Amino acid sequence: MRLSTIATLLQAEVLTCAELLERDVQSACGSDFMSDVLAYVKNQSVLLTGRTNAQVIRTAEMMDILCVIYVRGKRPDEASLQLAQERNMVIMSSHYRMYEACGRLYSAGLHDGNEDDPL
């Protein structure tokens, strides 16, 4: 799924790297706990979160996440946006809550990338 499609599905405002919206992604995850992202997330291209601190960008970078979507209309500070811009990471903000945002992406065919999951 293209990041531009995700932006449309989530009615998201693109905050950084709009020129990269034609990138394709294969999976997504949603978490507010960066320790869980580090411990359990594999092969994720998109991270949905309500956390707005710089640790989110650092974690996403470590996990090769291409796009971070802030839910509930949240926005990171300017330092985080600058860091994401330097790392060519697309940042979006959506008014949807985590549950709704994840559900919309799942319904549109974007899954968690876990081949072991029978669902």
C-alpha positions as CSV (number, residue, x, y, z in Angstrom):
1,M,0.0,0.0,0.0
2,R,1.3,3.4,-0.8
3,L,1.8,6.0,1.9
4,S,-0.4,8.4,-0.1
5,T,-3.2,5.9,0.2
6,I,-2.7,5.6,4.0
7,A,-2.8,9.4,4.2
8,T,-6.1,9.4,2.4
9,L,-7.6,6.6,4.5
10,L,-6.7,8.2,7.7
11,Q,-7.4,11.8,6.6
12,A,-3.9,12.5,7.8
13,E,-1.9,15.7,7.6
14,V,1.6,15.0,6.2
15,L,4.1,16.8,8.4
16,T,7.4,15.7,6.8
17,C,8.7,14.2,3.6
18,A,5.6,14.6,1.4
19,E,7.8,13.9,-1.6
20,L,8.1,10.2,-0.3
21,L,4.4,9.5,-0.3
22,E,4.6,7.1,-3.2
23,R,6.7,4.6,-1.2
24,D,5.1,1.2,-0.8
25,V,4.7,-0.3,2.6
26,Q,3.7,-3.9,3.5
27,S,2.8,-3.8,7.1
28,A,1.9,-1.6,10.2
29,C,1.8,-1.7,13.9
30,G,0.3,0.4,16.6
31,S,1.8,1.0,20.0
32,D,2.5,3.7,22.6
33,F,5.2,1.6,24.2
34,M,8.5,2.0,22.4
35,S,9.9,-0.9,24.4
36,D,7.3,-3.2,22.9
37,V,8.1,-1.9,19.4
38,L,11.8,-2.7,20.0
39,A,11.0,-6.2,21.5
40,Y,8.2,-7.5,19.4
41,V,7.9,-5.5,16.1
42,K,9.5,-7.0,13.0
43,N,9.2,-6.1,9.4
44,Q,7.0,-3.1,10.1
45,S,6.9,-0.2,7.7
46,V,4.4,2.1,9.5
47,L,4.1,2.9,13.2
48,L,1.0,4.4,14.7
49,T,1.3,6.0,18.1
50,G,0.1,8.6,20.5
51,R,3.5,9.2,22.0
52,T,5.1,12.5,20.8
53,N,8.6,12.5,22.3
54,A,11.8,12.2,20.3
55,Q,12.2,8.6,21.4
56,V,9.5,7.6,18.9
57,I,11.6,8.9,16.0
58,R,14.8,7.2,17.4
59,T,12.9,3.9,17.8
60,A,11.4,4.1,14.3
61,E,14.9,4.7,12.9
62,M,16.3,1.7,14.7
63,M,13.6,-0.5,13.4
64,D,13.7,0.8,9.8
65,I,10.2,2.2,10.0
66,L,9.4,4.4,7.0
67,C,6.5,6.3,8.4
68,V,5.2,7.3,11.8
69,I,1.5,8.3,12.2
70,Y,0.5,10.2,15.3
71,V,-3.1,9.4,16.3
72,R,-5.7,11.5,18.1
73,G,-4.5,14.6,16.3
74,K,-1.2,14.6,18.2
75,R,1.9,16.2,16.7
76,P,5.5,15.9,17.7
77,D,7.6,18.9,18.6
78,E,9.8,20.7,16.0
79,A,13.0,18.9,17.1
80,S,11.3,15.5,16.4
81,L,10.0,16.7,13.0
82,Q,13.5,18.0,12.1
83,L,15.1,14.6,13.1
84,A,12.5,12.8,11.0
85,Q,13.1,15.1,8.0
86,E,16.9,14.4,8.3
87,R,16.2,10.6,8.3
88,N,13.8,10.8,5.3
89,M,10.9,9.5,7.5
90,V,7.4,10.4,6.6
91,I,5.4,11.8,9.6
92,M,1.7,12.2,9.6
93,S,-1.0,13.2,12.1
94,S,-4.5,11.8,12.0
95,H,-7.5,12.7,14.1
96,Y,-8.6,9.1,14.4
97,R,-7.9,7.2,17.7
98,M,-5.5,4.3,17.6
99,Y,-8.2,1.6,17.4
100,E,-10.0,3.3,14.5
101,A,-6.8,4.1,12.6
102,C,-5.5,0.5,12.9
103,G,-8.9,-0.9,11.9
104,R,-9.1,1.3,8.8
105,L,-5.6,0.2,7.6
106,Y,-6.3,-3.4,8.4
107,S,-9.6,-3.3,6.5
108,A,-7.9,-1.8,3.5
109,G,-5.4,-4.7,3.4
110,L,-2.4,-3.5,5.4
111,H,-1.6,-6.2,8.0
112,D,1.0,-6.7,10.7
113,G,3.6,-8.5,8.6
114,N,3.7,-11.5,11.0
115,E,3.6,-14.6,8.7
116,D,3.2,-16.8,11.8
117,D,-0.2,-15.1,12.7
118,P,-3.0,-17.3,11.5
119,L,-5.3,-14.3,11.0
